[in-house]
Amino acid sequence: MQFYLQQGKIVELDAIDTFKMGFQCEAATDPSQLKSPQSIKKFHINYQPTKKIKRLLKNGVPVLKEK
């Protein structure tokens, strides 16, 4: 999974969800002012659940209290 995310690919796990890498960078008024590695502040993973999991979360998940 790490290999494909580093390549900028979207990773789909059939019954679970989709993952893709995103990043935050410094803004610039002119694209030529952007310096790829130096402009990036941080990376993050975007997670998008499948429709089945979205429905489960929307309807509520039963929670058990630990003793």
C-alpha atoms as a printed R data frame, in Angstrom:
   type eleno elety resid chain resno       x      y       z
1  ATOM     1    CA   MET     A     1   0.000  0.000   0.000
2  ATOM     2    CA   GLN     A     2   2.806  2.399   0.925
3  ATOM     3    CA   PHE     A     3   4.538  1.809  -2.425
4  ATOM     4    CA   TYR     A     4   1.428  2.716  -4.461
5  ATOM     5    CA   LEU     A     5   0.575  5.756  -2.331
6  ATOM     6    CA   GLN     A     6   4.136  7.067  -2.798
7  ATOM     7    CA   GLN     A     7   3.659  6.665  -6.557
8  ATOM     8    CA   GLY     A     8   0.575  8.923  -6.360
9  ATOM     9    CA   LYS     A     9  -1.834  6.054  -7.045
10 ATOM    10    CA   ILE     A    10  -5.260  5.532  -5.477
11 ATOM    11    CA   VAL     A    11  -5.445  2.324  -3.446
12 ATOM    12    CA   GLU     A    12  -8.839  0.575  -3.454
13 ATOM    13    CA   LEU     A    13  -9.591 -2.217  -1.015
14 ATOM    14    CA   ASP     A    14 -12.715 -3.840  -2.490
15 ATOM    15    CA   ALA     A    15 -15.116 -4.205   0.417
16 ATOM    16    CA   ILE     A    16 -13.580 -1.586   2.675
17 ATOM    17    CA   ASP     A    17 -12.595  1.725   1.132
18 ATOM    18    CA   THR     A    18 -10.283  3.900  -0.945
19 ATOM    19    CA   PHE     A    19  -7.079  5.642   0.164
20 ATOM    20    CA   LYS     A    20  -5.106  8.364  -1.614
21 ATOM    21    CA   MET     A    21  -2.289 10.680  -0.614
22 ATOM    22    CA   GLY     A    22  -2.801 14.406  -0.302
23 ATOM    23    CA   PHE     A    23  -0.613 17.294   0.797
24 ATOM    24    CA   GLN     A    24  -0.626 20.910   1.951
25 ATOM    25    CA   CYS     A    25   1.735 23.387   0.366
26 ATOM    26    CA   GLU     A    26   2.569 27.084   0.442
27 ATOM    27    CA   ALA     A    27   0.547 29.296  -1.887
28 ATOM    28    CA   ALA     A    28   2.216 31.237  -4.688
29 ATOM    29    CA   THR     A    29   0.851 33.864  -7.050
30 ATOM    30    CA   ASP     A    30   2.818 32.449  -9.996
31 ATOM    31    CA   PRO     A    31   3.203 28.691 -10.691
32 ATOM    32    CA   SER     A    32   6.869 29.203 -11.589
33 ATOM    33    CA   GLN     A    33   7.521 30.245  -7.970
34 ATOM    34    CA   LEU     A    34   6.521 26.824  -6.658
35 ATOM    35    CA   LYS     A    35   9.383 24.535  -5.754
36 ATOM    36    CA   SER     A    36   7.859 21.069  -5.368
37 ATOM    37    CA   PRO     A    37   9.671 19.538  -2.363
38 ATOM    38    CA   GLN     A    38  10.300 22.872  -0.608
39 ATOM    39    CA   SER     A    39   6.689 24.096  -1.016
40 ATOM    40    CA   ILE     A    40   5.096 21.025   0.598
41 ATOM    41    CA   LYS     A    41   4.346 21.527   4.298
42 ATOM    42    CA   LYS     A    42   2.885 18.106   5.139
43 ATOM    43    CA   PHE     A    43   1.364 14.967   3.647
44 ATOM    44    CA   HIS     A    44  -1.830 13.196   4.711
45 ATOM    45    CA   ILE     A    45  -3.941 10.207   3.691
46 ATOM    46    CA   ASN     A    46  -7.452 10.770   2.351
47 ATOM    47    CA   TYR     A    47  -9.852  7.976   3.294
48 ATOM    48    CA   GLN     A    48 -13.173  7.388   1.556
49 ATOM    49    CA   PRO     A    49 -15.350  4.560   2.876
50 ATOM    50    CA   THR     A    50 -17.498  2.382   0.617
51 ATOM    51    CA   LYS     A    51 -21.247  3.046   0.372
52 ATOM    52    CA   LYS     A    52 -21.887  0.072   2.660
53 ATOM    53    CA   ILE     A    53 -19.686  1.507   5.415
54 ATOM    54    CA   LYS     A    54 -21.149  5.007   4.905
55 ATOM    55    CA   ARG     A    55 -24.655  3.582   5.437
56 ATOM    56    CA   LEU     A    56 -23.487  1.752   8.558
57 ATOM    57    CA   LEU     A    57 -22.014  4.950  10.010
58 ATOM    58    CA   LYS     A    58 -25.082  6.997   9.067
59 ATOM    59    CA   ASN     A    59 -27.455  4.537  10.761
60 ATOM    60    CA   GLY     A    60 -25.324  4.361  13.875
61 ATOM    61    CA   VAL     A    61 -22.971  1.748  15.174
62 ATOM    62    CA   PRO     A    62 -23.981 -0.269  18.250
63 ATOM    63    CA   VAL     A    63 -21.545  0.479  21.051
64 ATOM    64    CA   LEU     A    64 -20.949 -1.753  24.047
65 ATOM    65    CA   LYS     A    65 -19.719 -0.334  27.322
66 ATOM    66    CA   GLU     A    66 -16.681 -2.069  28.769
67 ATOM    67    CA   LYS     A    67 -16.922 -3.220  32.370
